[in-house]
Amino acid sequence: MSESERADLDVDDELDAGQVRRAQRVVAAQSLDANDCRMLLSMLGIAENTDSEAN
């Protein structure tokens, strides 16, 4: 895969805050416990709280 193809994928893979929040909720709902949830969110790269302004 060329660098330009990889750059195109990186741009396409960016999620907005709403998408990240929905993904976090799905992972949380399907997790076995809090540690499982943290690990899965970290693996997916969505562990950060994206809507910290709302809190």
The first five atom37 places (N, CA, C, CB, O) and aatype in JSON, in Angstrom:
{
  "aatype": [12, 15, 6, 15, 6, 1, 0, 3, 10, 3, 19, 3, 3, 6, 10, 3, 0, 7, 5, 19, 1, 1, 0, 5, 1, 19, 19, 0, 0, 5, 15, 10, 3, 0, 2, 3, 4, 1, 12, 10, 10, 15, 12, 10, 7, 9, 0, 6, 2, 16, 3, 15, 6, 0, 2],
  "atom_mask": [
    [1, 1, 1, 1, 1],
    [1, 1, 1, 1, 1],
    [1, 1, 1, 1, 1],
    [1, 1, 1, 1, 1],
    [1, 1, 1, 1, 1],
    [1, 1, 1, 1, 1],
    [1, 1, 1, 1, 1],
    [1, 1, 1, 1, 1],
    [1, 1, 1, 1, 1],
    [1, 1, 1, 1, 1],
    [1, 1, 1, 1, 1],
    [1, 1, 1, 1, 1],
    [1, 1, 1, 1, 1],
    [1, 1, 1, 1, 1],
    [1, 1, 1, 1, 1],
    [1, 1, 1, 1, 1],
    [1, 1, 1, 1, 1],
    [1, 1, 1, 0, 1],
    [1, 1, 1, 1, 1],
    [1, 1, 1, 1, 1],
    [1, 1, 1, 1, 1],
    [1, 1, 1, 1, 1],
    [1, 1, 1, 1, 1],
    [1, 1, 1, 1, 1],
    [1, 1, 1, 1, 1],
    [1, 1, 1, 1, 1],
    [1, 1, 1, 1, 1],
    [1, 1, 1, 1, 1],
    [1, 1, 1, 1, 1],
    [1, 1, 1, 1, 1],
    [1, 1, 1, 1, 1],
    [1, 1, 1, 1, 1],
    [1, 1, 1, 1, 1],
    [1, 1, 1, 1, 1],
    [1, 1, 1, 1, 1],
    [1, 1, 1, 1, 1],
    [1, 1, 1, 1, 1],
    [1, 1, 1, 1, 1],
    [1, 1, 1, 1, 1],
    [1, 1, 1, 1, 1],
    [1, 1, 1, 1, 1],
    [1, 1, 1, 1, 1],
    [1, 1, 1, 1, 1],
    [1, 1, 1, 1, 1],
    [1, 1, 1, 0, 1],
    [1, 1, 1, 1, 1],
    [1, 1, 1, 1, 1],
    [1, 1, 1, 1, 1],
    [1, 1, 1, 1, 1],
    [1, 1, 1, 1, 1],
    [1, 1, 1, 1, 1],
    [1, 1, 1, 1, 1],
    [1, 1, 1, 1, 1],
    [1, 1, 1, 1, 1],
    [1, 1, 1, 1, 1]
  ],
  "atom_positions": [
    [[0.85, -1.17, 0.0], [0.0, 0.0, 0.0], [0.9, 1.23, 0.0], [-0.97, 0.0, 1.22], [1.84, 1.33, 0.79]],
    [[0.6, 2.15, -0.89], [1.41, 3.36, -1.0], [1.06, 4.34, 0.12], [1.21, 4.02, -2.37], [0.02, 4.2, 0.77]],
    [[1.92, 5.32, 0.33], [1.67, 6.34, 1.34], [0.41, 7.15, 1.04], [2.87, 7.27, 1.45], [-0.33, 7.51, 1.96]],
    [[0.16, 7.44, -0.23], [-1.03, 8.21, -0.59], [-2.3, 7.41, -0.3], [-0.99, 8.63, -2.07], [-3.3, 7.98, 0.15]],
    [[-2.27, 6.1, -0.56], [-3.42, 5.25, -0.25], [-3.65, 5.2, 1.26], [-3.22, 3.83, -0.82], [-4.78, 5.24, 1.73]],
    [[-2.56, 5.1, 2.01], [-2.67, 5.06, 3.46], [-3.22, 6.38, 3.99], [-1.29, 4.76, 4.1], [-4.04, 6.38, 4.91]],
    [[-2.79, 7.51, 3.43], [-3.29, 8.82, 3.84], [-4.77, 8.94, 3.54], [-2.51, 9.94, 3.14], [-5.52, 9.5, 4.33]],
    [[-5.2, 8.43, 2.39], [-6.62, 8.46, 2.04], [-7.44, 7.65, 3.04], [-6.84, 7.9, 0.62], [-8.53, 8.08, 3.43]],
    [[-6.94, 6.51, 3.46], [-7.65, 5.69, 4.44], [-7.74, 6.4, 5.78], [-6.96, 4.34, 4.6], [-8.77, 6.35, 6.44]],
    [[-6.65, 7.08, 6.18], [-6.66, 7.79, 7.45], [-7.73, 8.87, 7.46], [-5.29, 8.4, 7.72], [-8.41, 9.04, 8.46]],
    [[-7.88, 9.59, 6.37], [-8.89, 10.64, 6.29], [-10.28, 10.03, 6.34], [-8.72, 11.47, 5.0], [-11.16, 10.55, 7.03]],
    [[-10.48, 8.95, 5.63], [-11.79, 8.29, 5.6], [-12.16, 7.69, 6.95], [-11.81, 7.21, 4.53], [-13.34, 7.56, 7.27]],
    [[-11.15, 7.32, 7.75], [-11.4, 6.65, 9.02], [-11.73, 7.61, 10.16], [-10.22, 5.83, 9.39], [-12.13, 7.16, 11.23]],
    [[-11.57, 8.9, 9.96], [-11.85, 9.85, 11.01], [-13.35, 9.88, 11.29], [-11.33, 11.25, 10.64], [-14.17, 9.93, 10.37]],
    [[-13.69, 9.86, 12.56], [-15.09, 9.85, 12.98], [-15.43, 11.17, 13.66], [-15.37, 8.66, 13.92], [-14.58, 11.78, 14.3]],
    [[-16.67, 11.59, 13.51], [-17.07, 12.79, 14.25], [-17.45, 12.38, 15.67], [-18.26, 13.51, 13.54], [-17.54, 11.2, 15.98]],
    [[-17.65, 13.36, 16.53], [-17.91, 13.1, 17.94], [-19.15, 12.24, 18.15], [-18.07, 14.42, 18.69], [-19.17, 11.4, 19.06]],
    [[-20.18, 12.43, 17.34], [-21.39, 11.63, 17.46], [-21.15, 10.16, 17.16], [0.0, 0.0, 0.0], [-21.67, 9.29, 17.85]],
    [[-20.38, 9.9, 16.13], [-20.08, 8.51, 15.77], [-19.26, 7.84, 16.86], [-19.33, 8.45, 14.44], [-19.49, 6.68, 17.19]],
    [[-18.3, 8.57, 17.41], [-17.46, 8.02, 18.47], [-18.32, 7.71, 19.69], [-16.32, 8.99, 18.84], [-18.18, 6.65, 20.3]],
    [[-19.19, 8.63, 20.06], [-20.05, 8.43, 21.23], [-20.97, 7.21, 21.04], [-20.89, 9.69, 21.49], [-21.16, 6.43, 21.97]],
    [[-21.53, 7.06, 19.85], [-22.39, 5.89, 19.58], [-21.58, 4.6, 19.66], [-23.06, 6.01, 18.2], [-22.06, 3.6, 20.2]],
    [[-20.37, 4.61, 19.13], [-19.51, 3.43, 19.19], [-19.16, 3.1, 20.63], [-18.23, 3.64, 18.36], [-19.14, 1.93, 21.02]],
    [[-18.87, 4.12, 21.44], [-18.56, 3.9, 22.85], [-19.75, 3.27, 23.57], [-18.18, 5.23, 23.52], [-19.56, 2.38, 24.4]],
    [[-20.94, 3.72, 23.26], [-22.14, 3.16, 23.9], [-22.35, 1.7, 23.52], [-23.37, 3.97, 23.53], [-22.72, 0.88, 24.37]],
    [[-22.12, 1.36, 22.27], [-22.28, -0.03, 21.82], [-21.27, -0.92, 22.53], [-22.1, -0.14, 20.29], [-21.62, -2.0, 23.01]],
    [[-20.02, -0.46, 22.59], [-18.98, -1.24, 23.27], [-19.34, -1.41, 24.74], [-17.59, -0.56, 23.12], [-19.22, -2.51, 25.29]],
    [[-19.76, -0.33, 25.39], [-20.11, -0.41, 26.81], [-21.26, -1.39, 27.04], [-20.49, 0.98, 27.34], [-21.25, -2.15, 28.01]],
    [[-22.23, -1.37, 26.17], [-23.38, -2.26, 26.32], [-23.01, -3.73, 26.15], [-24.46, -1.88, 25.33], [-23.63, -4.6, 26.76]],
    [[-22.02, -4.0, 25.34], [-21.64, -5.38, 25.05], [-20.49, -5.9, 25.9], [-21.28, -5.5, 23.61], [-20.14, -7.07, 25.82]],
    [[-19.89, -5.04, 26.71], [-18.73, -5.41, 27.52], [-19.15, -6.27, 28.71], [-17.99, -4.17, 28.01], [-20.27, -6.16, 29.21]],
    [[-18.23, -7.1, 29.15], [-18.48, -7.96, 30.31], [-18.43, -7.18, 31.61], [-17.47, -9.1, 30.35], [-19.23, -7.42, 32.52]],
    [[-17.48, -6.24, 31.7], [-17.33, -5.41, 32.89], [-16.56, -4.15, 32.51], [-16.61, -6.19, 34.04], [-16.24, -3.95, 31.34]],
    [[-16.27, -3.31, 33.5], [-15.61, -2.03, 33.22], [-14.22, -2.22, 32.62], [-15.51, -1.21, 34.5], [-13.83, -1.48, 31.71]],
    [[-13.48, -3.2, 33.1], [-12.14, -3.43, 32.55], [-12.22, -3.89, 31.1], [-11.39, -4.47, 33.39], [-11.42, -3.46, 30.27]],
    [[-13.16, -4.75, 30.8], [-13.36, -5.21, 29.42], [-13.71, -4.03, 28.52], [-14.49, -6.28, 29.36], [-13.19, -3.91, 27.41]],
    [[-14.58, -3.17, 29.01], [-14.99, -1.98, 28.25], [-13.78, -1.09, 27.96], [-16.07, -1.18, 29.01], [-13.57, -0.67, 26.82]],
    [[-12.99, -0.79, 28.99], [-11.8, 0.06, 28.81], [-10.84, -0.54, 27.79], [-11.08, 0.27, 30.15], [-10.3, 0.18, 26.94]],
    [[-10.62, -1.85, 27.88], [-9.7, -2.51, 26.97], [-10.21, -2.42, 25.53], [-9.49, -3.98, 27.38], [-9.44, -2.11, 24.61]],
    [[-11.49, -2.7, 25.32], [-12.05, -2.67, 23.97], [-12.03, -1.26, 23.39], [-13.48, -3.21, 23.98], [-11.69, -1.07, 22.22]],
    [[-12.4, -0.26, 24.2], [-12.37, 1.12, 23.73], [-10.95, 1.54, 23.35], [-12.92, 2.07, 24.8], [-10.73, 2.22, 22.35]],
    [[-9.99, 1.12, 24.16], [-8.6, 1.43, 23.87], [-8.14, 0.77, 22.58], [-7.71, 0.98, 25.03], [-7.45, 1.38, 21.76]],
    [[-8.52, -0.49, 22.4], [-8.14, -1.21, 21.18], [-8.72, -0.54, 19.94], [-8.59, -2.66, 21.27], [-8.09, -0.54, 18.88]],
    [[-9.92, 0.01, 20.07], [-10.57, 0.67, 18.94], [-10.11, 2.11, 18.75], [-12.07, 0.65, 19.12], [-10.41, 2.75, 17.74]],
    [[-9.37, 2.63, 19.73], [-8.87, 3.99, 19.64], [-9.93, 5.03, 19.94], [0.0, 0.0, 0.0], [-9.83, 6.17, 19.49]],
    [[-10.95, 4.65, 20.7], [-12.02, 5.6, 21.02], [-12.2, 5.69, 22.54], [-13.35, 5.17, 20.36], [-13.31, 5.92, 23.02]],
    [[-11.12, 5.53, 23.27], [-11.2, 5.54, 24.73], [-11.4, 6.94, 25.29], [-9.95, 4.95, 25.32], [-11.93, 7.07, 26.39]],
    [[-11.01, 7.97, 24.58], [-11.14, 9.33, 25.07], [-12.59, 9.76, 25.07], [-10.3, 10.29, 24.24], [-13.38, 9.33, 24.24]],
    [[-12.93, 10.61, 26.02], [-14.28, 11.19, 26.08], [-14.32, 12.35, 25.11], [-14.66, 11.65, 27.53], [-13.72, 13.39, 25.37]],
    [[-15.03, 12.19, 24.0], [-15.04, 13.2, 22.93], [-15.96, 14.35, 23.2], [-15.42, 12.58, 21.63], [-15.8, 15.41, 22.59]],
    [[-16.93, 14.19, 24.11], [-17.87, 15.28, 24.35], [-17.66, 15.86, 25.73], [-19.3, 14.8, 24.19], [-18.63, 16.08, 26.47]],
    [[-16.4, 16.13, 26.08], [-16.09, 16.68, 27.4], [-16.65, 18.09, 27.56], [-14.6, 16.7, 27.61], [-16.86, 18.53, 28.69]],
    [[-16.9, 18.81, 26.46], [-17.47, 20.15, 26.53], [-18.89, 20.1, 27.07], [-17.45, 20.81, 25.14], [-19.35, 21.04, 27.72]],
    [[-19.59, 18.98, 26.81], [-20.99, 18.85, 27.22], [-21.11, 18.59, 28.71], [-21.67, 17.75, 26.45], [-22.17, 18.82, 29.28]],
    [[-20.04, 18.11, 29.35], [-20.11, 17.79, 30.79], [-19.81, 18.99, 31.64], [-19.16, 16.68, 31.13], [-19.82, 18.89, 32.86]]
  ]
}
